[in-house]
Amino acid sequence: MKKIIAKNITLSVITGGILMASQIATAHTRLQIPSIDEGTRVYNNEIIGHGCRNPDTQAVDVTTIATVVVFPDGVDSSITVDGVASDQPLSDFIENWGSPVRKVQNKDVFEMEKQIKDPLGNVVGYWAGIGGRQGSLIGAVPFRTSSFVFTEASCAKSVKAIVAIADICKLTNIAGFNDADIMLWTPAVGSQFDGTDDLNGYNSPASLTINRTSALPEACGEGVEVVVTPSAVQLNRDMPVSINGNQIWPLSN
Ligand SMILES: [Cu+2]
């Protein structure tokens, strides 16, 4: 009897270990609340599920020393409507995109943080660094999204914003991106931050879906699903990290 119990415990420990390893391997960096309602500010967290890959052990436990999060600016972003590319501006669907996000001041994971502004002065994301997410710990980095309002005449029932994230473990140049030094969760839109398809998070970005709560115009029927993705131009402009005008990431060649 004792032997059987001991065996079962050993088995469950092993199974638990395997389960944990696979959960860590698939825990991409995502938003804690990936789906919100129209018309309400939501306090949320960027959840960094794991670090970079240790090339010796293959464990994804290398310290994440910085993170960069960029929402679409809604100016030159690309838009699809029910999966079909559209020329319509984002304002046809959301009337007040402006600054989609604000950082909630916090030093739990990173000691330094700064909001990223687009040329219009809108806050489109943030970076945070120094200190970092360590070992097998999960990092939660707080922010708040704005109260989005659907454009009354639009047929959009939801708008899904694709969010580009870089979790940095070592400062490298762009050519040096590899799983040991960075985890990229960016859309592959042709920016310098696409990464290559052998990287862990290739073309696997985070997202935030905004659901309409106001009435759809009758003529819309079921309504349409809109996806807004940051452009390559925006990511090239907004992802690099500068302190006092000096770019510290990515390193220049
Ligand atoms: Cu992952």
Residues whose N, C-alpha, C, O or C-beta is under 5 A from the ligand:
A	BS01	CU	I24 A25 T26 A27 H28
